[in-house]
Amino acid sequence: MPKTMTRLTRPADERVNWPASIPFFIAHLACFAVVFTGITWTAVWLFVGMFATRSIFVTAGYHRYFAHRAFKLNRFWQLVFAFQAQATAQKGVLWWASNHRDHHRYSDTDADVHSPRKGFWWSHVGWILCDKFKPTNYDGIKDFAKFPELVWLNKHDWVAPWAYGLAAFAIGGWSGLVVGFFWSTVLLWHTTFSINSVMHVYGSRRYDTPDTSRNSMLLALLTGGEGWHNNHHHFQASVRQGFFWWEIDFTFYFLVALSWIGIVKDMKRVPERVIRPTEERDLERV
């Protein structure tokens, strides 16, 4: 039996829904419109700003706050984080967090929503483009589904990315839209998706977790700290994923800065006993 499932053997609801996926592929094709728009310095700065800002918020918002509750926000800032995260066009905040919780619950098993055992394409983006996981599982995110503003935002997941796209066009014209918005959005998609795919195939493993999670400095730099994926699977509740001082985690630094002015509160840290690799703790018991 092959280790990965081919398209022909997948159930119908796990195959790419091509008509529904047209906007996803159009966004990629729009990046090539740069041959007509050119690249202006305004567009470059929009690209850098929109990529860096949204990279931090998809990590701090979607992942560390809504999926793992690694810190606390009041209701206003909770909505701000949700809006900024949804500006990445990675579907609704409740959809994202609910599926991510299932990923940790069933990591690297057949029940994992994006298990690499079903192939690299599936874990990277195939699971997003199929019909199986299209609905939001509100039962898996009841703690945040009780807020009507988050439910509204989740159902209207186009609002935030359209706001960013229109802002990019207003500031930088067609070049601002293509380079500033579309380039940064597509790059954000694939750096984020790489945590589900690449980080379960390539990289180093400090901790002997029951899954295939790995660490990568390169992806940590590109995703605001998410590349310390093996660390994260070892202790999921931590607000910090770069456990050691040399493991750069820009999202953690951002959240610490917000805690100084009272926006972020009750950040969950990693206990010292958890940080040490498994073999060190085993030796201590001998």
DRENDO-1510 file (C-alpha; in Angstrom, 1 decimal, always signed):
<recs>
REC; n; res; u; v; w
REC; 1; MET; +0.0; +0.0; +0.0 .
REC; 2; PRO; +1.4; +3.5; -0.8 .
REC; 3; LYS; +2.1; +5.8; +2.1 .
REC; 4; THR; +0.3; +8.7; +0.5 .
REC; 5; MET; -3.2; +8.9; -0.9 .
REC; 6; THR; -3.4; +10.0; -4.6 .
REC; 7; ARG; -6.1; +12.2; -5.9 .
REC; 8; LEU; -7.9; +9.3; -7.6 .
REC; 9; THR; -8.2; +7.4; -4.3 .
REC; 10; ARG; -9.4; +10.3; -2.3 .
REC; 11; PRO; -13.1; +10.6; -1.3 .
REC; 12; ALA; -15.0; +13.1; -3.3 .
REC; 13; ASP; -15.1; +15.6; -0.5 .
REC; 14; GLU; -11.3; +15.5; -0.1 .
REC; 15; ARG; -10.6; +16.5; -3.7 .
REC; 16; VAL; -10.0; +20.1; -4.8 .
REC; 17; ASN; -13.2; +21.9; -5.5 .
REC; 18; TRP; -11.9; +23.7; -8.6 .
REC; 19; PRO; -14.8; +26.2; -9.1 .
REC; 20; ALA; -14.8; +27.2; -5.5 .
REC; 21; SER; -11.0; +27.5; -5.5 .
REC; 22; ILE; -10.9; +30.0; -8.5 .
REC; 23; PRO; -10.2; +33.0; -6.2 .
REC; 24; PHE; -7.2; +31.2; -4.7 .
REC; 25; PHE; -5.6; +30.7; -8.1 .
REC; 26; ILE; -6.6; +34.1; -9.4 .
REC; 27; ALA; -4.7; +35.7; -6.5 .
REC; 28; HIS; -1.6; +33.8; -7.6 .
REC; 29; LEU; -2.0; +34.8; -11.2 .
REC; 30; ALA; -2.6; +38.4; -10.1 .
REC; 31; CYS; +1.0; +38.5; -8.9 .
REC; 32; PHE; +2.2; +38.3; -12.5 .
REC; 33; ALA; +0.4; +41.5; -13.3 .
REC; 34; VAL; +3.5; +43.3; -12.1 .
REC; 35; VAL; +4.8; +43.1; -15.7 .
REC; 36; PHE; +2.1; +45.7; -16.4 .
REC; 37; THR; +2.1; +47.7; -13.2 .
REC; 38; GLY; +5.8; +47.8; -12.5 .
REC; 39; ILE; +7.3; +48.1; -9.0 .
REC; 40; THR; +7.3; +51.4; -7.1 .
REC; 41; TRP; +9.0; +52.2; -3.8 .
REC; 42; THR; +5.5; +52.8; -2.3 .
REC; 43; ALA; +4.5; +49.3; -3.4 .
REC; 44; VAL; +7.7; +47.8; -1.9 .
REC; 45; TRP; +7.0; +49.4; +1.5 .
REC; 46; LEU; +3.4; +48.3; +1.3 .
REC; 47; PHE; +4.6; +44.7; +0.6 .
REC; 48; VAL; +7.0; +44.8; +3.6 .
REC; 49; GLY; +4.5; +46.4; +5.9 .
REC; 50; MET; +1.5; +44.2; +5.0 .
REC; 51; PHE; +3.6; +41.0; +5.1 .
REC; 52; ALA; +5.2; +41.7; +8.4 .
REC; 53; THR; +2.1; +43.1; +10.1 .
REC; 54; ARG; -0.2; +40.3; +9.0 .
REC; 55; SER; +2.4; +37.6; +9.7 .
REC; 56; ILE; +2.5; +38.7; +13.3 .
REC; 57; PHE; -1.3; +38.8; +13.6 .
REC; 58; VAL; -2.0; +35.5; +12.0 .
REC; 59; THR; +0.5; +34.0; +14.5 .
REC; 60; ALA; -0.6; +36.0; +17.6 .
REC; 61; GLY; -4.3; +36.1; +16.7 .
REC; 62; TYR; -5.4; +33.0; +14.9 .
REC; 63; HIS; -2.8; +30.7; +16.5 .
REC; 64; ARG; -1.6; +31.7; +19.9 .
REC; 65; TYR; -4.8; +33.5; +21.1 .
REC; 66; PHE; -7.8; +32.0; +19.4 .
REC; 67; ALA; -6.5; +28.4; +19.0 .
REC; 68; HIS; -4.5; +28.1; +22.2 .
REC; 69; ARG; -5.5; +30.9; +24.5 .
REC; 70; ALA; -1.9; +31.5; +25.4 .
REC; 71; PHE; -2.8; +35.0; +26.7 .
REC; 72; LYS; -5.8; +37.2; +27.4 .
REC; 73; LEU; -7.3; +40.2; +25.6 .
REC; 74; ASN; -10.4; +42.3; +26.3 .
REC; 75; ARG; -13.3; +42.1; +23.9 .
REC; 76; PHE; -12.3; +45.1; +21.9 .
REC; 77; TRP; -8.7; +44.0; +21.3 .
REC; 78; GLN; -9.9; +40.5; +20.7 .
REC; 79; LEU; -11.9; +41.8; +17.7 .
REC; 80; VAL; -9.0; +43.8; +16.5 .
REC; 81; PHE; -6.7; +40.7; +16.5 .
REC; 82; ALA; -9.4; +38.7; +14.7 .
REC; 83; PHE; -9.8; +41.4; +12.0 .
REC; 84; GLN; -6.1; +41.7; +11.4 .
REC; 85; ALA; -5.6; +38.0; +11.3 .
REC; 86; GLN; -8.5; +37.6; +8.8 .
REC; 87; ALA; -6.8; +40.2; +6.6 .
REC; 88; THR; -4.5; +37.3; +5.6 .
REC; 89; ALA; -7.4; +35.8; +3.6 .
REC; 90; GLN; -7.0; +32.5; +5.4 .
REC; 91; LYS; -10.8; +32.1; +6.0 .
REC; 92; GLY; -12.6; +33.0; +9.3 .
REC; 93; VAL; -11.1; +33.2; +12.7 .
REC; 94; LEU; -13.4; +30.6; +14.2 .
REC; 95; TRP; -12.9; +28.3; +11.3 .
REC; 96; TRP; -9.1; +28.6; +11.5 .
REC; 97; ALA; -8.8; +28.1; +15.3 .
REC; 98; SER; -11.3; +25.2; +15.4 .
REC; 99; ASN; -9.4; +23.3; +12.8 .
REC; 100; HIS; -6.1; +24.0; +14.4 .
REC; 101; ARG; -7.4; +22.6; +17.7 .
REC; 102; ASP; -8.4; +19.4; +15.9 .
REC; 103; HIS; -4.9; +19.3; +14.3 .
REC; 104; HIS; -3.4; +19.1; +17.8 .
REC; 105; ARG; -6.0; +16.7; +19.1 .
REC; 106; TYR; -5.3; +14.2; +16.3 .
REC; 107; SER; -1.9; +15.3; +15.1 .
REC; 108; ASP; -0.4; +13.1; +12.3 .
REC; 109; THR; -3.2; +10.6; +12.5 .
REC; 110; ASP; -5.9; +9.9; +9.9 .
REC; 111; ALA; -8.2; +12.3; +11.8 .
REC; 112; ASP; -5.7; +15.2; +11.5 .
REC; 113; VAL; -7.2; +17.8; +9.2 .
REC; 114; HIS; -3.9; +18.3; +7.4 .
REC; 115; SER; -1.9; +15.1; +8.1 .
REC; 116; PRO; +1.3; +14.9; +6.0 .
REC; 117; ARG; +0.5; +11.1; +5.8 .
REC; 118; LYS; -2.0; +12.1; +3.1 .
REC; 119; GLY; +0.7; +13.7; +1.0 .
REC; 120; PHE; +2.6; +17.0; +1.0 .
REC; 121; TRP; +0.1; +18.8; -1.3 .
REC; 122; TRP; -2.8; +17.8; +1.1 .
REC; 123; SER; -1.0; +19.1; +4.2 .
REC; 124; HIS; +0.1; +22.2; +2.5 .
REC; 125; VAL; -3.1; +23.4; +0.8 .
REC; 126; GLY; -5.2; +20.5; -0.5 .
REC; 127; TRP; -7.2; +20.3; +2.7 .
REC; 128; ILE; -8.2; +23.9; +2.4 .
REC; 129; LEU; -9.4; +23.7; -1.2 .
REC; 130; CYS; -11.7; +20.7; -0.7 .
REC; 131; ASP; -15.3; +20.6; +0.6 .
REC; 132; LYS; -14.7; +18.4; +3.6 .
REC; 133; PHE; -13.5; +21.2; +5.9 .
REC; 134; LYS; -15.4; +24.1; +4.4 .
REC; 135; PRO; -18.0; +24.5; +7.2 .
REC; 136; THR; -16.9; +26.0; +10.5 .
REC; 137; ASN; -17.1; +23.5; +13.4 .
REC; 138; TYR; -18.6; +25.9; +16.0 .
REC; 139; ASP; -18.7; +23.1; +18.6 .
REC; 140; GLY; -14.9; +23.0; +18.6 .
REC; 141; ILE; -14.6; +26.7; +19.3 .
REC; 142; LYS; -17.5; +27.4; +21.8 .
REC; 143; ASP; -15.4; +29.6; +24.0 .
REC; 144; PHE; -15.2; +32.2; +21.2 .
REC; 145; ALA; -18.3; +31.4; +19.2 .
REC; 146; LYS; -20.3; +33.0; +22.0 .
REC; 147; PHE; -19.2; +36.4; +20.8 .
REC; 148; PRO; -21.6; +37.6; +18.0 .
REC; 149; GLU; -19.1; +40.0; +16.5 .
REC; 150; LEU; -16.6; +37.1; +16.0 .
REC; 151; VAL; -19.4; +34.9; +14.4 .
REC; 152; TRP; -20.2; +37.8; +12.0 .
REC; 153; LEU; -16.6; +38.3; +11.1 .
REC; 154; ASN; -16.1; +34.6; +10.6 .
REC; 155; LYS; -19.1; +34.5; +8.2 .
REC; 156; HIS; -17.9; +37.5; +6.3 .
REC; 157; ASP; -14.3; +36.5; +6.1 .
REC; 158; TRP; -13.9; +38.6; +2.9 .
REC; 159; VAL; -14.3; +42.0; +4.7 .
REC; 160; ALA; -10.8; +42.3; +6.2 .
REC; 161; PRO; -8.7; +41.2; +3.1 .
REC; 162; TRP; -10.8; +43.5; +0.8 .
REC; 163; ALA; -10.2; +46.4; +3.2 .
REC; 164; TYR; -6.5; +45.7; +3.0 .
REC; 165; GLY; -6.6; +45.4; -0.8 .
REC; 166; LEU; -8.6; +48.6; -1.2 .
REC; 167; ALA; -6.1; +50.4; +1.1 .
REC; 168; ALA; -3.2; +49.1; -0.9 .
REC; 169; PHE; -4.8; +50.4; -4.1 .
REC; 170; ALA; -5.7; +53.8; -2.5 .
REC; 171; ILE; -2.1; +54.3; -1.3 .
REC; 172; GLY; +0.0; +52.7; -4.1 .
REC; 173; GLY; -2.3; +52.4; -7.1 .
REC; 174; TRP; -2.1; +49.3; -9.3 .
REC; 175; SER; +1.4; +48.6; -8.2 .
REC; 176; GLY; +0.4; +48.9; -4.6 .
REC; 177; LEU; -2.4; +46.4; -5.1 .
REC; 178; VAL; -0.4; +43.9; -7.0 .
REC; 179; VAL; +2.9; +44.0; -5.2 .
REC; 180; GLY; +1.8; +45.4; -1.8 .
REC; 181; PHE; -1.3; +43.3; -1.4 .
REC; 182; PHE; -1.3; +40.3; -3.7 .
REC; 183; TRP; +2.5; +39.5; -3.4 .
REC; 184; SER; +2.4; +39.8; +0.4 .
REC; 185; THR; -0.9; +37.7; +0.7 .
REC; 186; VAL; +0.4; +34.8; -1.5 .
REC; 187; LEU; +3.7; +34.8; +0.4 .
REC; 188; LEU; +1.8; +34.8; +3.7 .
REC; 189; TRP; -0.3; +31.9; +2.5 .
REC; 190; HIS; +2.6; +29.7; +1.7 .
REC; 191; THR; +4.8; +30.5; +4.7 .
REC; 192; THR; +1.8; +29.8; +7.0 .
REC; 193; PHE; +0.9; +26.6; +5.1 .
REC; 194; SER; +4.5; +25.5; +5.3 .
REC; 195; ILE; +4.2; +25.0; +9.1 .
REC; 196; ASN; +1.6; +22.3; +8.4 .
REC; 197; SER; +3.6; +20.7; +5.6 .
REC; 198; VAL; +7.3; +21.4; +5.6 .
REC; 199; MET; +7.5; +21.5; +9.4 .
REC; 200; HIS; +6.3; +17.9; +9.6 .
REC; 201; VAL; +8.8; +16.7; +7.1 .
REC; 202; TYR; +12.0; +18.7; +7.3 .
REC; 203; GLY; +13.9; +20.3; +10.2 .
REC; 204; SER; +15.3; +19.3; +13.6 .
REC; 205; ARG; +13.6; +17.7; +16.6 .
REC; 206; ARG; +14.6; +18.6; +20.1 .
REC; 207; TYR; +11.7; +16.9; +21.8 .
REC; 208; ASP; +10.4; +13.4; +21.4 .
REC; 209; THR; +6.8; +14.3; +20.6 .
REC; 210; PRO; +4.3; +11.7; +19.4 .
REC; 211; ASP; +4.0; +13.5; +16.1 .
REC; 212; THR; +6.5; +14.5; +13.4 .
REC; 213; SER; +6.8; +18.2; +14.2 .
REC; 214; ARG; +10.2; +19.9; +13.6 .
REC; 215; ASN; +12.0; +23.2; +14.2 .
REC; 216; SER; +13.4; +25.5; +11.5 .
REC; 217; MET; +15.1; +28.9; +12.1 .
REC; 218; LEU; +14.4; +30.0; +8.5 .
REC; 219; LEU; +10.6; +29.4; +8.8 .
REC; 220; ALA; +10.7; +31.0; +12.3 .
REC; 221; LEU; +12.0; +34.1; +10.7 .
REC; 222; LEU; +9.5; +34.0; +7.9 .
REC; 223; THR; +6.5; +33.4; +10.1 .
REC; 224; GLY; +7.1; +35.5; +13.2 .
REC; 225; GLY; +8.2; +32.5; +15.3 .
REC; 226; GLU; +6.1; +29.6; +14.1 .
REC; 227; GLY; +9.1; +27.7; +12.8 .
REC; 228; TRP; +9.8; +26.4; +16.3 .
REC; 229; HIS; +7.1; +23.9; +15.6 .
REC; 230; ASN; +8.5; +21.0; +17.6 .
REC; 231; ASN; +8.8; +23.2; +20.6 .
REC; 232; HIS; +5.1; +24.2; +20.2 .
REC; 233; HIS; +3.9; +20.6; +19.9 .
REC; 234; HIS; +5.9; +19.8; +23.0 .
REC; 235; PHE; +4.1; +22.5; +25.0 .
REC; 236; GLN; +1.2; +24.0; +23.1 .
REC; 237; ALA; -0.1; +26.4; +25.7 .
REC; 238; SER; +3.0; +28.7; +25.7 .
REC; 239; VAL; +2.8; +32.2; +24.4 .
REC; 240; ARG; +6.4; +31.8; +23.4 .
REC; 241; GLN; +7.5; +29.2; +20.8 .
REC; 242; GLY; +11.2; +30.1; +20.7 .
REC; 243; PHE; +12.0; +28.5; +24.1 .
REC; 244; PHE; +15.6; +29.6; +24.2 .
REC; 245; TRP; +17.1; +33.1; +23.8 .
REC; 246; TRP; +18.7; +32.4; +20.4 .
REC; 247; GLU; +15.4; +31.1; +19.0 .
REC; 248; ILE; +14.0; +34.3; +17.5 .
REC; 249; ASP; +10.3; +34.7; +18.0 .
REC; 250; PHE; +9.1; +38.1; +16.8 .
REC; 251; THR; +5.5; +37.5; +17.7 .
REC; 252; PHE; +6.5; +36.9; +21.3 .
REC; 253; TYR; +8.4; +40.1; +21.4 .
REC; 254; PHE; +5.4; +41.9; +20.0 .
REC; 255; LEU; +3.1; +40.5; +22.6 .
REC; 256; VAL; +5.5; +41.3; +25.4 .
REC; 257; ALA; +5.5; +45.0; +24.2 .
REC; 258; LEU; +1.7; +45.0; +24.2 .
REC; 259; SER; +1.7; +43.6; +27.7 .
REC; 260; TRP; +3.8; +46.7; +28.9 .
REC; 261; ILE; +0.9; +48.9; +27.9 .
REC; 262; GLY; -1.8; +46.6; +29.3 .
REC; 263; ILE; -3.3; +45.3; +26.0 .
REC; 264; VAL; -2.1; +41.7; +26.5 .
REC; 265; LYS; -2.4; +40.1; +29.9 .
REC; 266; ASP; -1.8; +36.7; +31.6 .
REC; 267; MET; +0.7; +35.4; +29.2 .
REC; 268; LYS; +1.4; +31.7; +29.7 .
REC; 269; ARG; +5.1; +30.9; +29.9 .
REC; 270; VAL; +7.0; +27.6; +29.5 .
REC; 271; PRO; +7.9; +25.9; +32.8 .
REC; 272; GLU; +11.7; +25.3; +33.2 .
REC; 273; ARG; +11.1; +21.6; +33.6 .
REC; 274; VAL; +9.3; +21.5; +30.3 .
REC; 275; ILE; +12.1; +23.3; +28.3 .
REC; 276; ARG; +14.7; +20.7; +29.0 .
REC; 277; PRO; +14.8; +18.0; +26.4 .
REC; 278; THR; +13.2; +14.6; +27.3 .
REC; 279; GLU; +16.5; +12.8; +27.6 .
REC; 280; GLU; +17.8; +15.3; +30.2 .
REC; 281; ARG; +14.8; +14.8; +32.3 .
REC; 282; ASP; +15.1; +11.0; +32.0 .
REC; 283; LEU; +18.7; +11.1; +33.1 .
REC; 284; GLU; +17.7; +13.2; +36.2 .
REC; 285; ARG; +15.4; +10.4; +37.3 .
REC; 286; VAL; +18.1; +7.8; +37.2 .
</recs>
